[in-house]
Amino acid sequence: MTESTDAISALTVEHPSPGKKYYPPFQPTADLEKEAKEYVSMYPEGKELSAVLPIIHMIQGKFGYICPESMSWIAQQCKCTEIHVAGIVSFYPGIRTRCPGKWHIRVCHTIACALSGGEELIGYICEKLGIDPKELSGDEPMGISPDGLWSIEPVECLANCGFGPNLMVNDTLYSQMDKEKVDKLLAEYAEKA
């Protein structure tokens, strides 16, 4: 094990997640490599590491999160060290090192949304989905339902402050949410499962 691998292991302990059943395991393929090469080609020679963040987003979009194996693969594609990739992964709160549920709920808890009921919605959603709110603290504040269908994460601003409280399910924004609207939203997504 190299020094870089030790550092990555320290940053990203593989956490079990019931959400993994909704995402394929990370597996480098010819198509994935082709897509990564397209990102790398957008930057001048010698600046391949500029493609790290776009490739991270691509991997998270396909596999749900960034696992240690994907960090090593990204480093190879971008001709940089694994620790460089791990540093980027650990810096941005929107990059996950734990697999979310199929329906990932992000609830804004900054001041505008908190004052309009965002904090209460977090607790309410956790209760409805059987998620322990204690999971929403620490380095990776994300709770996952026992069936893996749902995950919830308190986040900073969703850039819709005048219409709070706001939440997102995967990449769809919902505004002026209350318990009744949350119940309806959860029922709609549950039907899609």
C-alpha positions as CSV (number, residue, x, y, z in Angstrom):
1,M,0.0,0.0,0.0
2,T,1.4,3.4,-1.0
3,E,1.5,6.5,1.1
4,S,-1.2,8.0,-1.1
5,T,-3.4,4.9,-0.7
6,D,-3.0,5.2,3.1
7,A,-4.1,8.8,3.0
8,I,-7.1,7.9,0.8
9,S,-8.1,5.1,3.2
10,A,-7.9,7.5,6.1
11,L,-10.2,10.0,4.3
12,T,-12.7,7.6,2.9
13,V,-13.5,4.6,5.0
14,E,-16.0,2.5,3.0
15,H,-19.3,2.8,4.8
16,P,-22.0,0.2,4.3
17,S,-25.1,1.7,2.7
18,P,-28.4,0.1,1.9
19,G,-28.5,2.6,-1.0
20,K,-25.9,0.6,-2.9
21,K,-28.5,-1.7,-4.3
22,Y,-29.8,1.2,-6.4
23,Y,-26.4,2.1,-8.0
24,P,-24.0,0.0,-9.9
25,P,-20.6,-0.7,-8.3
26,F,-17.7,1.4,-9.7
27,Q,-16.2,-0.5,-12.6
28,P,-13.9,1.2,-15.1
29,T,-15.2,0.4,-18.6
30,A,-14.1,1.5,-22.1
31,D,-17.1,3.9,-22.3
32,L,-16.2,5.4,-18.9
33,E,-12.6,5.8,-20.0
34,K,-13.7,7.4,-23.3
35,E,-15.9,9.9,-21.3
36,A,-13.0,10.8,-19.0
37,K,-10.6,11.3,-21.9
38,E,-13.1,13.8,-23.4
39,Y,-13.0,15.8,-20.2
40,V,-9.2,15.6,-20.1
41,S,-9.0,16.7,-23.7
42,M,-10.7,20.0,-22.8
43,Y,-7.6,21.2,-21.1
44,P,-4.1,22.0,-22.5
45,E,-1.4,19.3,-22.3
46,G,0.1,19.3,-18.9
47,K,-3.1,20.6,-17.3
48,E,-4.9,17.2,-17.1
49,L,-5.5,17.6,-13.4
50,S,-8.0,20.4,-14.3
51,A,-10.4,17.6,-15.3
52,V,-10.5,16.1,-11.8
53,L,-13.6,17.9,-10.7
54,P,-15.7,17.3,-13.9
55,I,-14.7,13.6,-13.8
56,I,-15.6,13.4,-10.1
57,H,-19.1,14.7,-11.0
58,M,-19.4,12.2,-13.8
59,I,-18.5,9.3,-11.5
60,Q,-20.8,10.5,-8.7
61,G,-23.6,10.9,-11.2
62,K,-23.2,7.3,-12.5
63,F,-22.3,5.5,-9.3
64,G,-23.9,7.6,-6.6
65,Y,-20.7,8.5,-4.7
66,I,-16.9,8.5,-4.9
67,C,-15.4,5.3,-3.6
68,P,-11.6,4.8,-3.0
69,E,-11.2,2.7,-6.2
70,S,-12.7,5.5,-8.3
71,M,-10.3,8.0,-6.7
72,S,-7.4,5.9,-7.9
73,W,-8.9,5.6,-11.3
74,I,-9.5,9.4,-11.6
75,A,-5.9,10.1,-10.6
76,Q,-4.7,7.8,-13.4
77,Q,-7.0,9.5,-15.9
78,C,-5.8,13.0,-14.9
79,K,-2.1,12.1,-14.4
80,C,-2.1,13.3,-10.8
81,T,-1.7,11.8,-7.4
82,E,-4.5,9.9,-5.5
83,I,-4.1,12.3,-2.6
84,H,-4.8,15.2,-4.9
85,V,-8.1,13.6,-5.9
86,A,-8.9,12.8,-2.3
87,G,-8.2,16.4,-1.3
88,I,-10.8,17.6,-3.8
89,V,-13.3,15.0,-2.7
90,S,-12.9,15.8,0.9
91,F,-13.1,19.6,0.3
92,Y,-16.4,19.9,-1.4
93,P,-19.5,19.1,0.7
94,G,-21.5,18.1,-2.4
95,I,-19.2,15.3,-3.2
96,R,-20.2,12.1,-1.4
97,T,-18.0,9.3,-0.1
98,R,-21.0,7.3,1.0
99,C,-23.6,5.9,-1.3
100,P,-26.9,7.7,-1.0
101,G,-30.4,6.3,-1.3
102,K,-32.2,6.2,-4.7
103,W,-34.0,9.4,-3.8
104,H,-31.5,11.8,-2.2
105,I,-33.1,14.7,-0.4
106,R,-31.1,17.8,0.3
107,V,-32.8,20.2,2.7
108,C,-31.5,23.8,3.0
109,H,-30.7,24.7,6.6
110,T,-29.2,28.1,6.2
111,I,-30.8,31.1,7.9
112,A,-33.6,32.0,5.4
113,C,-34.8,28.4,5.1
114,A,-34.2,27.6,8.8
115,L,-36.3,30.6,9.9
116,S,-39.1,29.5,7.6
117,G,-39.2,25.9,8.9
118,G,-36.3,24.1,7.2
119,E,-34.8,22.7,10.4
120,E,-38.2,21.2,11.5
121,L,-38.6,19.6,8.0
122,I,-35.3,17.8,8.4
123,G,-36.5,16.2,11.6
124,Y,-39.9,15.5,10.1
125,I,-38.5,13.8,7.0
126,C,-36.1,11.7,9.2
127,E,-39.1,10.5,11.3
128,K,-41.2,9.7,8.2
129,L,-38.4,7.7,6.6
130,G,-37.0,5.9,9.6
131,I,-33.7,7.7,9.5
132,D,-31.8,8.4,12.7
133,P,-31.2,12.2,12.8
134,K,-27.9,11.6,14.6
135,E,-26.5,10.4,11.2
136,L,-26.8,14.0,10.0
137,S,-23.7,15.2,11.9
138,G,-20.0,14.6,11.5
139,D,-17.8,14.5,8.4
140,E,-20.5,13.1,6.1
141,P,-23.8,14.3,7.4
142,M,-26.2,12.0,5.5
143,G,-28.8,9.7,6.8
144,I,-30.1,6.7,4.8
145,S,-33.3,4.9,5.3
146,P,-33.1,1.2,6.2
147,D,-34.4,0.1,2.8
148,G,-31.9,2.3,1.0
149,L,-34.6,4.0,-1.0
150,W,-34.1,7.4,0.7
151,S,-31.3,9.5,2.0
152,I,-31.3,13.0,3.5
153,E,-28.6,15.6,3.9
154,P,-28.8,19.1,5.4
155,V,-27.1,21.5,3.0
156,E,-26.1,25.1,2.7
157,C,-28.0,27.4,0.4
158,L,-29.9,26.0,-2.6
159,A,-30.0,29.5,-4.1
160,N,-33.7,30.0,-3.7
161,C,-33.8,32.0,-0.4
162,G,-36.9,34.0,-1.0
163,F,-39.0,30.9,-1.3
164,G,-38.0,28.7,1.6
165,P,-37.9,26.3,3.1
166,N,-36.3,24.6,0.1
167,L,-35.3,21.0,-0.6
168,M,-34.1,19.0,-3.6
169,V,-34.9,15.4,-4.5
170,N,-31.9,14.3,-6.6
171,D,-31.6,17.4,-8.8
172,T,-35.2,18.7,-8.7
173,L,-35.8,21.8,-6.5
174,Y,-39.0,22.1,-4.4
175,S,-39.9,25.4,-2.7
176,Q,-42.1,26.7,0.1
177,M,-42.2,23.2,1.6
178,D,-44.2,22.3,4.7
179,K,-45.2,18.9,6.2
180,E,-48.2,18.4,4.0
181,K,-46.2,19.1,0.8
182,V,-43.4,16.8,2.1
183,D,-46.0,14.0,2.6
184,K,-47.3,14.5,-0.9
185,L,-43.8,14.6,-2.4
186,L,-42.6,11.5,-0.6
187,A,-45.7,9.6,-1.8
188,E,-45.1,10.7,-5.4
189,Y,-41.5,9.5,-5.3
190,A,-42.4,6.3,-3.5
191,E,-44.7,5.4,-6.4
192,K,-41.8,5.9,-8.8
193,A,-39.7,3.3,-6.9
